């Protein structure tokens, strides 16, 4: 059965810039989206311009003082925030740049909206390549990350899901997420990462297993330099299989950072094969052309669409020179320092820790907190009861990129129709649309009235 995939992309998120020479480049998101469009992958997904997270949303995890600082500081006034810059670890790796808070708001809102849609069963898989900033802590920035959208998204998922599994596939340890859920059994964190020789962030030893109620609900797979695809795969699949079997998560969050394209692709497909609601996020990866290729390939796997090795022509085509292919040769010649004995030791230790788990911890019956984003369907008609198709004209509305949430926009359309005494209408929100296109079924409408809404309208769209 085909899965419903929701894809979140903000057209402005790729315009932010950490500063000259900084390895973190949000522009990679624009390249990724361009490939997704030109490969035609958007046709297989519901595409959303995402919600922008508020200070209140961010304070569900972060301290109010820290978020207030992020909202107020700018390159023009940072001299007046010397103490705060030091206190909140904002400076070299995590610089102050124009639009810092807005950038955080955009990528965090997309992860939050993805979690909300999974909760409401609007989709089976939600993708936010802008998210996945896993180093940010409750009180400070870290490792190019300011707001931990992963933690905030998981907190939203926990409103409906008794057990959430977080899988982190990155060269760096997912320390911010581990720290946030170190004391609970409601979230199990599993991180595959390079460890040792003072490699950032310096955490993620296999003996970091959680504490109190969260003891043994934290798994780390510390790897040495040069691990090859085959060794990684033979470690990843049995570990994740055992984790899913023991923990029985009701939702999975997967952080897909850059590594070998085929390797990460196989990991994504393997996690997808469990048929558990899945939130897929981006994160690290600092060579923009390779990040774009990797995330595009993973998108194709998530929507079950085979794509050509030859890249389609786009406005960013020259970025992919000289090969212009989806899977260029990016292999390195670093010797694999992960001996078979070392990998067997890791696997044995992890399996022993898993045996210490209480299988599938339960959650007591409780009132579910209200959704941050409402998805009330009471205004949507039953397709079986809408009457003769002859009484309807179907209109496709292209809304400008003005940031208006679709649910709000539907309410606005309803309000205007009621205001002009148009008392016989029906609206439906349909999934098959190009970015920023909404299909609306209205009872015998006039095109001129639809144009009042600031949109273009074309009738009887097939």
C-alpha positions as CSV (number, residue, x, y, z in Angstrom):
1,X,0.0,0.0,0.0
2,X,1.4,3.4,-1.0
3,X,2.3,5.7,1.9
4,X,1.2,9.3,2.1
5,X,4.2,11.5,2.3
6,X,4.1,15.1,3.4
7,X,7.0,17.3,2.4
8,X,7.8,20.7,4.1
9,X,9.7,23.4,2.3
10,X,9.9,27.1,3.0
11,X,11.2,29.0,-0.1
12,X,13.0,31.5,2.1
13,X,14.9,29.1,4.4
14,X,17.7,28.7,2.0
15,X,18.4,32.4,1.9
16,X,19.9,32.7,5.4
17,X,23.7,32.8,5.7
18,X,25.8,32.0,8.8
19,X,28.6,34.1,7.5
20,X,31.7,34.0,5.2
21,X,33.6,30.7,5.5
22,X,31.1,29.0,7.8
23,X,30.6,25.4,6.9
24,X,26.9,25.4,7.6
25,X,25.1,26.6,4.5
26,X,21.3,26.7,4.4
27,X,21.5,27.3,0.7
28,X,21.8,23.5,0.3
29,X,18.0,23.4,1.0
30,X,17.3,25.4,-2.1
31,X,19.4,23.0,-4.2
32,X,17.7,20.0,-2.7
33,X,14.2,21.5,-3.4
34,X,15.2,22.3,-6.9
35,X,16.2,18.7,-7.6
36,X,13.0,17.4,-6.0
37,X,10.9,19.7,-8.3
38,X,12.9,18.9,-11.5
39,X,12.8,15.2,-10.9
40,X,9.0,15.5,-10.5
41,X,9.1,14.0,-7.0
42,X,6.7,16.7,-5.7
43,X,3.9,14.9,-7.6
44,X,4.2,12.0,-5.2
45,X,3.9,14.1,-2.1
46,X,1.7,16.6,-0.3
47,X,3.9,19.7,-0.4
48,X,3.5,22.3,2.4
49,X,4.9,25.7,3.1
50,X,5.4,25.2,6.8
51,X,4.2,26.9,9.9
52,X,6.7,29.2,11.6
53,X,7.4,28.3,15.3
54,X,6.8,31.0,17.9
55,X,8.8,31.7,21.0
56,X,6.2,29.8,23.0
57,X,6.8,26.7,20.8
58,X,10.5,26.9,21.3
59,X,10.1,27.3,25.1
60,X,8.5,23.8,25.3
61,X,12.1,22.7,25.5
62,X,14.4,25.7,25.7
63,X,14.6,28.2,28.5
64,X,12.7,31.5,28.1
65,X,15.9,33.5,28.7
66,X,17.7,31.8,25.9
67,X,14.9,32.0,23.4
68,X,14.3,35.7,24.3
69,X,18.0,36.3,23.7
70,X,17.8,34.6,20.2
71,X,14.8,36.8,19.4
72,X,16.4,40.1,20.4
73,X,20.1,39.7,19.3
74,X,21.3,40.8,15.9
75,X,24.7,41.7,14.3
76,X,23.8,45.4,14.9
77,X,23.3,45.1,18.7
78,X,25.3,42.1,19.7
79,X,27.9,44.3,21.4
80,X,25.3,44.9,24.1
81,X,24.9,41.2,24.8
82,X,28.4,40.2,25.7
83,X,27.4,38.3,28.9
84,X,24.5,36.6,27.1
85,X,26.7,35.6,24.1
86,X,29.0,33.8,26.5
87,X,26.3,32.3,28.7
88,X,24.4,30.9,25.7
89,X,27.4,29.7,23.8
90,X,26.7,32.0,20.8
91,X,29.8,33.2,19.0
92,X,32.2,31.4,16.7
93,X,30.6,28.0,15.8
94,X,27.1,29.4,16.4
95,X,27.4,33.0,15.1
96,X,24.9,35.8,15.2
97,X,23.7,36.4,11.7
98,X,20.9,38.5,10.1
99,X,17.5,36.7,10.6
100,X,18.8,34.2,13.2
101,X,15.5,33.9,15.1
102,X,13.5,33.8,11.9
103,X,15.7,31.0,10.5
104,X,15.2,29.0,13.7
105,X,11.4,29.7,13.5
106,X,11.2,28.3,10.0
107,X,13.0,25.0,10.4
108,X,11.5,24.3,13.8
109,X,8.0,25.1,12.6
110,X,8.3,22.6,9.8
111,X,9.4,19.8,12.2
112,X,6.6,20.7,14.6
113,X,4.0,20.7,11.8
114,X,5.3,17.3,10.5
115,X,4.8,15.8,14.0
116,X,1.3,17.3,14.2
117,X,0.3,15.8,10.8
118,X,1.7,12.4,11.9
119,X,-0.4,12.6,15.1
120,X,-3.5,13.4,13.1
121,X,-2.8,10.6,10.6
122,X,-2.7,13.1,7.7
123,X,0.4,11.4,6.4
124,X,2.5,8.3,7.1
125,X,5.9,10.0,6.5
126,X,6.8,13.6,7.0
127,X,10.0,15.1,5.5
128,X,11.7,18.3,6.7
129,X,15.2,18.5,5.3
130,X,15.7,21.9,7.0
131,X,15.4,20.3,10.4
132,X,17.5,17.9,12.4
133,X,19.7,20.3,14.4
134,X,20.5,17.8,17.1
135,X,23.3,19.6,19.1
136,X,21.2,22.5,20.6
137,X,20.8,22.2,24.4
138,X,18.1,23.5,26.7
139,X,20.1,26.6,27.7
140,X,22.6,27.1,24.9
141,X,23.5,26.7,21.2
142,X,26.0,24.1,20.1
143,X,27.6,22.7,17.0
144,X,25.9,25.1,14.5
145,X,22.5,24.4,16.1
146,X,20.4,27.0,18.0
147,X,16.9,25.5,18.5
148,X,16.5,21.7,18.8
149,X,13.6,21.1,16.5
150,X,14.0,17.4,17.0
151,X,13.2,17.5,20.7
152,X,10.3,19.9,20.1
153,X,8.9,17.7,17.4
154,X,9.2,14.6,19.6
155,X,7.5,16.4,22.5
156,X,4.6,17.0,20.1
157,X,4.6,13.3,19.1
158,X,4.4,12.3,22.7
159,X,1.0,13.8,23.0
160,X,-0.3,10.8,21.0
161,X,2.4,8.3,20.9
162,X,3.4,6.3,24.0
163,X,6.9,5.4,22.7
164,X,9.0,7.4,20.2
165,X,12.2,6.0,18.7
166,X,14.9,8.5,17.6
167,X,17.6,7.2,15.2
168,X,20.5,9.5,14.5
169,X,22.8,8.7,11.5
170,X,25.5,11.3,11.6
171,X,29.2,11.5,12.0
172,X,28.6,13.5,15.1
173,X,26.8,12.2,18.2
174,X,23.2,13.4,18.7
175,X,24.0,14.8,22.2
176,X,21.3,17.4,22.4
177,X,18.5,14.9,21.8
178,X,20.1,12.3,24.1
179,X,20.4,14.8,26.9
180,X,16.8,15.9,26.6
181,X,15.4,12.4,27.0
182,X,18.1,10.8,29.2
183,X,15.8,10.2,32.1
184,X,12.7,8.9,30.4
185,X,11.5,5.6,28.8
186,X,9.0,7.4,26.6
187,X,11.8,8.1,24.1
188,X,14.5,5.8,23.0
189,X,17.6,7.4,21.4
190,X,20.0,5.5,19.1
191,X,23.0,7.2,17.7
192,X,25.6,5.9,15.2
193,X,28.6,8.3,15.1
194,X,32.3,8.8,15.1
195,X,33.8,8.7,18.6
196,X,37.2,9.3,20.2
197,X,40.3,11.5,19.8
198,X,38.4,14.5,21.1
199,X,36.0,14.4,18.1
200,X,33.1,16.8,18.6
201,X,31.0,16.8,20.7
202,X,33.1,14.2,22.8
203,X,30.0,12.3,24.0
204,X,28.4,9.1,22.9
205,X,30.3,6.3,24.5
206,X,28.5,3.0,24.4
207,X,28.3,3.0,28.2
208,X,26.1,6.1,28.2
209,X,22.8,4.3,28.6
210,X,20.4,6.7,30.3
211,X,19.5,7.1,33.9
212,X,16.6,6.7,36.3
213,X,13.4,5.8,34.3
214,X,15.5,6.1,31.1
215,X,18.2,3.6,32.0
216,X,19.0,1.4,29.0
217,X,16.7,3.6,26.8
218,X,19.7,5.3,25.4
219,X,21.9,3.4,22.9
220,X,25.2,4.7,21.4
221,X,27.1,3.0,18.6
222,X,30.6,4.7,18.7
223,X,32.6,4.1,15.5
224,X,36.2,4.7,14.5
225,X,37.5,6.3,11.3
226,X,37.0,4.7,7.9
227,X,34.0,2.4,8.4
228,X,32.9,0.9,5.1
229,X,29.4,0.6,3.8
230,X,29.2,-3.2,4.3
231,X,30.4,-3.0,7.9
232,X,28.0,-0.1,8.7
233,X,25.0,-1.9,7.2
234,X,25.7,-5.2,9.0
235,X,25.8,-3.2,12.3
236,X,22.9,-0.9,11.6
237,X,20.3,-3.4,10.5
238,X,20.5,-5.9,13.3
239,X,20.8,-3.2,16.0
240,X,17.7,-1.3,14.7
241,X,15.8,-4.6,14.2
242,X,16.4,-5.5,17.9
243,X,15.6,-2.0,19.1
244,X,12.2,-2.1,17.3
245,X,11.5,-5.6,18.5
246,X,12.2,-4.8,22.1
247,X,10.9,-1.2,22.3
248,X,8.0,-1.4,19.9
249,X,7.9,2.3,19.0
250,X,4.6,3.8,17.8
251,X,6.5,6.5,15.9
252,X,10.1,6.9,14.6
253,X,12.1,10.1,14.1
254,X,15.1,9.6,11.7
255,X,17.9,12.1,11.4
256,X,19.5,11.6,7.9
257,X,22.8,13.3,7.8
258,X,25.2,13.1,4.9
259,X,27.3,10.0,4.4
260,X,27.6,7.6,1.4
261,X,24.4,8.1,-0.7
262,X,23.7,4.4,-1.2
263,X,24.5,3.6,2.4
264,X,22.2,6.2,3.9
265,X,19.6,5.3,1.3
266,X,19.6,1.7,2.5
267,X,19.3,2.8,6.1
268,X,16.3,5.0,5.2
269,X,14.6,2.1,3.3
270,X,15.2,-0.3,6.2
271,X,13.6,2.1,8.7
272,X,10.7,2.7,6.3
273,X,10.2,-1.0,6.0
274,X,8.8,-1.3,9.6
275,X,5.7,0.6,8.4
276,X,5.7,2.8,11.5
277,X,4.8,6.6,11.2
278,X,8.1,8.3,10.3
279,X,9.4,11.9,10.7
280,X,12.5,12.3,8.5
281,X,14.8,15.2,9.2
282,X,18.1,16.6,7.7
283,X,20.9,18.0,9.8
284,X,24.6,17.9,9.0
285,X,26.4,17.8,5.7
286,X,28.5,20.7,4.5
287,X,29.2,20.1,0.8
288,X,26.0,21.6,-0.6
289,X,26.0,19.8,-3.9
290,X,26.4,16.4,-2.2
291,X,23.9,17.1,0.5
292,X,21.3,18.0,-2.2
293,X,22.0,14.8,-4.1
294,X,21.8,12.7,-1.0
295,X,18.5,14.2,0.3
296,X,16.9,14.1,-3.2
297,X,17.8,10.4,-3.5
298,X,16.4,9.7,0.0
299,X,13.2,11.6,-1.0
300,X,12.8,9.3,-4.0
301,X,13.1,6.2,-1.8
302,X,10.5,7.5,0.6
303,X,8.0,8.1,-2.2
304,X,9.0,4.8,-4.0
305,X,10.0,6.6,-7.2
306,X,13.0,5.5,-9.2
307,X,14.9,8.5,-10.6
308,X,17.6,8.7,-13.3
309,X,21.3,8.8,-12.5
310,X,21.6,11.9,-14.8
311,X,20.6,15.0,-13.0
312,X,17.8,17.1,-14.6
313,X,18.6,20.6,-15.8
314,X,17.8,23.2,-13.2
315,X,18.8,26.7,-12.2
316,X,21.6,25.2,-10.0
317,X,22.8,22.7,-12.6
318,X,26.4,24.1,-12.7
319,X,26.8,23.3,-9.0
320,X,27.0,19.6,-9.8
321,X,29.9,19.9,-12.3
322,X,31.8,18.1,-13.6
323,X,29.8,14.8,-13.5
324,X,26.2,16.1,-13.2
325,X,25.2,12.7,-11.8
326,X,23.1,11.7,-8.8
327,X,25.8,9.4,-7.3
328,X,29.2,10.8,-8.0
329,X,32.3,9.0,-6.7
330,X,32.8,10.5,-3.2
331,X,34.8,7.6,-1.8
332,X,37.7,8.3,0.5
333,X,40.9,6.3,1.1
334,X,40.8,6.3,4.9
335,X,41.7,2.9,6.3
336,X,38.9,1.2,8.1
337,X,39.9,1.2,11.8
338,X,36.8,-0.7,12.9
339,X,38.0,-4.2,13.3
340,X,35.6,-7.1,13.2
341,X,36.4,-7.8,16.8
342,X,35.6,-4.2,17.8
343,X,32.2,-4.2,15.9
344,X,31.3,-7.5,17.4
345,X,32.0,-6.1,20.9
346,X,29.7,-3.1,20.2
347,X,26.9,-5.3,19.0
348,X,27.2,-7.7,21.9
349,X,27.2,-4.8,24.4
350,X,24.1,-3.2,22.8
351,X,22.2,-6.5,22.7
352,X,23.0,-7.1,26.4
353,X,21.7,-3.6,27.2
354,X,18.5,-4.3,25.3
355,X,17.8,-7.4,27.4
356,X,17.7,-5.1,30.4
357,X,14.7,-3.2,29.0
358,X,11.2,-3.6,30.2
359,X,9.5,-4.5,26.9
360,X,7.4,-1.7,25.4
361,X,6.8,0.6,28.4
362,X,3.2,1.6,28.8
363,X,1.6,5.0,29.4
364,X,-1.3,5.6,31.8
365,X,-4.6,6.9,30.4
366,X,-4.4,10.7,30.3
367,X,-6.1,13.6,28.6
368,X,-4.3,14.5,25.3
369,X,-3.2,18.1,25.3
370,X,-4.6,20.2,22.5
371,X,-2.7,20.2,19.2
372,X,-0.5,23.1,18.5
373,X,-1.8,23.2,15.0
374,X,-5.5,22.3,14.6
375,X,-6.7,19.9,11.9
376,X,-10.4,20.1,12.4
377,X,-12.2,18.3,9.6
378,X,-15.8,19.1,10.6
379,X,-16.1,21.5,7.6
380,X,-15.1,18.9,5.1
381,X,-17.9,17.2,3.2
382,X,-18.4,13.5,2.9
383,X,-17.6,12.6,-0.7
384,X,-20.5,10.1,-0.7
385,X,-23.0,12.8,0.3
386,X,-22.1,15.8,-1.8
387,X,-24.8,15.2,-4.4
388,X,-24.7,15.3,-8.2
389,X,-21.3,16.2,-9.7
390,X,-23.1,18.4,-12.2
391,X,-23.8,20.9,-9.4
392,X,-20.1,21.5,-8.9
393,X,-17.3,23.3,-10.6
394,X,-13.8,22.5,-9.5
395,X,-11.5,25.4,-9.0
396,X,-7.7,25.2,-8.6
397,X,-6.4,28.2,-6.7
398,X,-2.7,29.3,-6.8
399,X,-2.0,31.3,-3.7
400,X,1.0,33.6,-3.6
401,X,3.9,32.8,-1.3
402,X,2.6,34.9,1.4
403,X,2.9,32.6,4.4
404,X,-0.8,32.2,5.0
405,X,-1.4,28.7,6.6
406,X,-3.8,26.6,4.4
407,X,-6.2,25.9,7.3
408,X,-6.5,29.7,8.0
409,X,-7.0,30.3,4.3
410,X,-9.8,27.8,4.0
411,X,-11.5,29.5,7.0
412,X,-11.1,32.8,5.2
413,X,-12.8,31.4,2.0
414,X,-15.7,30.1,4.1
415,X,-16.1,33.5,5.9
416,X,-16.2,35.4,2.6
417,X,-18.7,33.0,1.1
418,X,-21.0,33.4,4.1
419,X,-20.6,37.2,4.0
420,X,-21.9,37.3,0.5
421,X,-24.8,35.0,1.5
422,X,-23.5,32.1,-0.6
423,X,-25.2,29.6,1.6
424,X,-24.6,26.5,-0.6
425,X,-21.0,25.6,-0.9
426,X,-18.6,22.8,0.0
427,X,-14.9,23.0,0.4
428,X,-12.4,20.2,0.3
429,X,-8.6,20.2,0.9
430,X,-7.0,17.9,-1.6
431,X,-3.5,16.4,-1.5
432,X,-2.5,16.2,-5.1
433,X,-1.0,19.7,-5.7
434,X,2.1,21.5,-6.8
435,X,3.6,23.7,-4.1
436,X,1.2,26.4,-3.0
437,X,-1.7,25.1,-5.0
438,X,-5.0,24.3,-3.2
439,X,-8.0,22.6,-4.8
440,X,-11.3,23.9,-3.7
441,X,-14.8,22.5,-4.7
442,X,-17.4,25.3,-4.6
443,X,-21.1,25.1,-5.4
444,X,-21.6,26.8,-8.8
445,X,-19.2,29.7,-8.1
446,X,-18.4,32.7,-10.2
447,X,-14.7,33.1,-11.2
448,X,-14.7,36.9,-10.4
449,X,-15.5,36.2,-6.8
450,X,-12.6,33.8,-6.4
451,X,-10.3,36.5,-7.8
452,X,-11.2,38.7,-4.8
453,X,-9.1,36.3,-2.6
454,X,-5.9,37.4,-4.3
455,X,-5.4,34.3,-6.4
456,X,-5.7,33.0,-9.9
457,X,-8.6,30.6,-10.6
458,X,-9.2,28.1,-13.4
459,X,-12.4,26.2,-13.5
460,X,-13.1,22.5,-14.1
461,X,-9.6,21.3,-13.5
462,X,-9.1,17.6,-14.4
